[in-house]
Amino acid sequence: MSMTADAAIIGGGVIGASIAYRLAKAGKKVVLCERYDFAAGATGSCDQCVFLQSKNPGIHLKLALDSSAIFQDLSKELDYTIDYFKHGGMITIENEMEMAVMSDFAEKQKKIGLDVEIISRAEAAKRQRGLAGHLLGCTYSPQDGHVNPFKLTLGFVKAAQKHGALILIDAEVFGFKLESGRIKGIKTSKGDVEAGVTVLAAGAWSPVLAKTLDLALPIKPRRGQIVITEPVAPYVTGNLLSGQYIVAKYHPEILADSKSLAVRLGVGLSLTQTSKGDILIGATREFAGYDLRNTREAIREILKNASRLVPGLEDLHVIRVMAGLRPYTPDGLPLVGFVKDREGLFIAAGHEGDGIALSAITGVIARGLICDGKAYTDVSALDPNRFDA
Ligand SMILES: Cc1cc2nc3c(=O)[nH]c(=O)nc-3n(C[C@H](O)[C@H](O)[C@H](O)COP(=O)(O)OP(=O)(O)OC[C@H]3O[C@@H](n4cnc5c(N)ncnc54)[C@H](O)[C@@H]3O)c2cc1C
C-alpha cells in the first residue's frame, strides 16, 4: 500500500498525537505511524504531572504556562475527557541549601508569571498529610496540575481522526524516502507514505531513525523507574516533588560521583495519585541506554526516599513497578523545528521529563512552524540545529 499526505508523523506518543491533531485541524492531510500502540513509549510509563514549578525560569516555564492554559479547556476542545485537574503542587525543602536554591528558583519563576511561594512545614502539612517532621517547608503553586497521559494521547488521536487524519498502529517506520537529497516521506511496515513534511516524534528513539540519515541528534534515553501502589482513598493532594528532583533533573553532573546510591541513580521524589486511587511514586533519572528493565536497587532507593520524606506512605502496598525512557537533551529543552540540510524533515522530540506538560503547546508550535513558517512566540531556543558545531 502506498499513501500520500501533507505530513507523515513518526510516533504515537503524546507529542506525535498532539501534532497530528493540530495539523489535521488546520486542514492538512496527516498520516501518523506508530510501531506498537498509542502511548507505548515514555507516554505510557510516566507520572501525570503538568508541573510548572519544576520548569526552568525562562522559555521553559513560559511554554509550560502557555501549555497549561490550553489544558484548561482541552477536554471540551477535543470532546474527550482527559482528566485534567489543577490541584496545585509542592516541592519539599529539607535543608538550608535547598531553601536557598528553591527561594531563588521561585523568585525567578514569579518574574515569568508563575504564582509560587515558600510555605512553612506547618502550612504544607495542612495541604499534604504524612509529611516528614524534619522538612523546613515547601514551595507551593496553585497552578500545578495533572492529566491522564493515556486519555490525553487518545483524545488527541481521536480528535485528529475526526479531522481526517489516518492513524496507523503496528506500523513500524524503517526509514525515509529520499528524492534528490530531499526527504519525501517514510517507509513503513504498512507501506510507503509520500509526504511534503516528515515529522520525527519518536521520543527517545528519534536518534535511531535520524542515524539512517547520517544525522546525529543530541537526544539520549534517560530511564525513569516508578513504583505504583494499591488504589487507596484520596491521599496525595495535587503533586509533590522534592528539592533533589530539581537537582537530579538539571544537574546530572553533580550526581555521578556521589557516594550515595540514591543520588547516583538520580532519585528525586515525585508523588501523585491517579483518579482510580493508585499512588505513583517516582523516580530515577539514569543513563542506561535503551534498557527498560526495573532494577531492585532502584526500587528500594525510591521507596526509602519516599518514606523518608512522606513517612505516612509506609503502610501502603506496592502492586507494580514500571520504567520509561525520557528523551534527554543537554540543555533540558526539546528540539522542535525544521532540520538544517535535511529538507522536508521536522523534528519534535527531546522533551525529557516534561513531555506531558509541554505536549499541548508543542502541537501549537509545530502547527505554526509547518503551516505559517512561524510560531506564536519566539521559539529559537528550541531550534533543533542549536547544537551543531
Ligand atoms: C518515569 C517518568 C516519569 C515522567 N513523568 C512526567 C510527568 O509527570 N510530566 C511530564 O510532563 N512528563 C513526564 N515524563 C516525560 C514524558 O513521559 C515524556 O517527555 C513524553 O512522554 C515524551 O513523549 P514522546 O511522544 O516524545 O515520546 P514517547 O511517548 O516515547 O513516544 C514515542 C513513540 O514513538 C514510537 N516509535 C519509536 N520508534 C518508532 C519507529 N521506528 N516507527 C514507529 N514508531 C516508533 C514509540 O513506540 C513510541 O510510542 C516522565 C517520563 C518518565 C520516564
PDBQT file of the ligand as one rigid body, heavy atoms in Angstrom, charges set to zero:
ROOT
HETATM    1  C1  LIG A 401       9.330   7.878  34.910  1.00  0.00    +0.000 C 
HETATM    2  C2  LIG A 401       8.861   9.017  34.074  1.00  0.00    +0.000 A 
HETATM    3  C3  LIG A 401       8.052   9.992  34.645  1.00  0.00    +0.000 A 
HETATM    4  C4  LIG A 401       7.627  11.080  33.873  1.00  0.00    +0.000 A 
HETATM    5  N1  LIG A 401       6.755  11.975  34.423  1.00  0.00    +0.000 NA
HETATM    6  C5  LIG A 401       6.315  13.031  33.683  1.00  0.00    +0.000 A 
HETATM    7  C6  LIG A 401       5.387  13.961  34.227  1.00  0.00    +0.000 A 
HETATM    8  O1  LIG A 401       4.895  13.802  35.333  1.00  0.00    +0.000 OA
HETATM    9  N2  LIG A 401       5.029  15.026  33.467  1.00  0.00    +0.000 N 
HETATM   10  C7  LIG A 401       5.537  15.228  32.207  1.00  0.00    +0.000 A 
HETATM   11  O2  LIG A 401       5.237  16.242  31.589  1.00  0.00    +0.000 OA
HETATM   12  N3  LIG A 401       6.380  14.321  31.649  1.00  0.00    +0.000 NA
HETATM   13  C8  LIG A 401       6.773  13.236  32.356  1.00  0.00    +0.000 A 
HETATM   14  N4  LIG A 401       7.645  12.333  31.815  1.00  0.00    +0.000 N 
HETATM   15  C9  LIG A 401       8.163  12.601  30.471  1.00  0.00    +0.000 C 
HETATM   16  C10 LIG A 401       7.176  12.189  29.381  1.00  0.00    +0.000 C 
HETATM   17  O3  LIG A 401       6.729  10.888  29.607  1.00  0.00    +0.000 OA
HETATM   18  C11 LIG A 401       7.885  12.298  28.016  1.00  0.00    +0.000 C 
HETATM   19  O4  LIG A 401       8.530  13.550  27.883  1.00  0.00    +0.000 OA
HETATM   20  C12 LIG A 401       6.852  12.168  26.895  1.00  0.00    +0.000 C 
HETATM   21  O5  LIG A 401       6.036  11.046  27.099  1.00  0.00    +0.000 OA
HETATM   22  C13 LIG A 401       7.575  12.082  25.555  1.00  0.00    +0.000 C 
HETATM   23  O6  LIG A 401       6.594  11.870  24.573  1.00  0.00    +0.000 OA
HETATM   24  P1  LIG A 401       7.018  11.489  23.096  1.00  0.00    +0.000 P 
HETATM   25  O7  LIG A 401       5.761  11.362  22.334  1.00  0.00    +0.000 OA
HETATM   26  O8  LIG A 401       8.067  12.444  22.639  1.00  0.00    +0.000 OA
HETATM   27  O9  LIG A 401       7.775  10.088  23.250  1.00  0.00    +0.000 OA
HETATM   28  P2  LIG A 401       7.179   8.628  23.521  1.00  0.00    +0.000 P 
HETATM   29  O10 LIG A 401       5.998   8.667  24.406  1.00  0.00    +0.000 OA
HETATM   30  O11 LIG A 401       8.325   7.781  23.944  1.00  0.00    +0.000 OA
HETATM   31  O12 LIG A 401       6.642   8.203  22.106  1.00  0.00    +0.000 OA
HETATM   32  C14 LIG A 401       7.484   7.852  21.035  1.00  0.00    +0.000 C 
HETATM   33  C15 LIG A 401       6.739   6.814  20.219  1.00  0.00    +0.000 C 
HETATM   34  O13 LIG A 401       7.470   6.558  19.029  1.00  0.00    +0.000 OA
HETATM   35  C16 LIG A 401       7.306   5.197  18.723  1.00  0.00    +0.000 C 
HETATM   36  N5  LIG A 401       8.369   4.789  17.813  1.00  0.00    +0.000 N 
HETATM   37  C17 LIG A 401       9.702   4.686  18.081  1.00  0.00    +0.000 A 
HETATM   38  N6  LIG A 401      10.353   4.239  17.000  1.00  0.00    +0.000 NA
HETATM   39  C18 LIG A 401       9.433   4.073  16.031  1.00  0.00    +0.000 A 
HETATM   40  C19 LIG A 401       9.506   3.610  14.688  1.00  0.00    +0.000 A 
HETATM   41  N7  LIG A 401      10.642   3.238  14.126  1.00  0.00    +0.000 N 
HETATM   42  N8  LIG A 401       8.349   3.559  13.967  1.00  0.00    +0.000 NA
HETATM   43  C20 LIG A 401       7.158   3.943  14.504  1.00  0.00    +0.000 A 
HETATM   44  N9  LIG A 401       7.047   4.354  15.781  1.00  0.00    +0.000 NA
HETATM   45  C21 LIG A 401       8.168   4.425  16.537  1.00  0.00    +0.000 A 
HETATM   46  C22 LIG A 401       7.365   4.520  20.069  1.00  0.00    +0.000 C 
HETATM   47  O14 LIG A 401       6.793   3.219  20.037  1.00  0.00    +0.000 OA
HETATM   48  C23 LIG A 401       6.598   5.491  20.945  1.00  0.00    +0.000 C 
HETATM   49  O15 LIG A 401       5.227   5.163  21.063  1.00  0.00    +0.000 OA
HETATM   50  C24 LIG A 401       8.058  11.210  32.534  1.00  0.00    +0.000 A 
HETATM   51  C25 LIG A 401       8.834  10.212  31.952  1.00  0.00    +0.000 A 
HETATM   52  C26 LIG A 401       9.232   9.121  32.710  1.00  0.00    +0.000 A 
HETATM   53  C27 LIG A 401      10.040   8.041  32.063  1.00  0.00    +0.000 C 
ENDROOT
TORSDOF 0
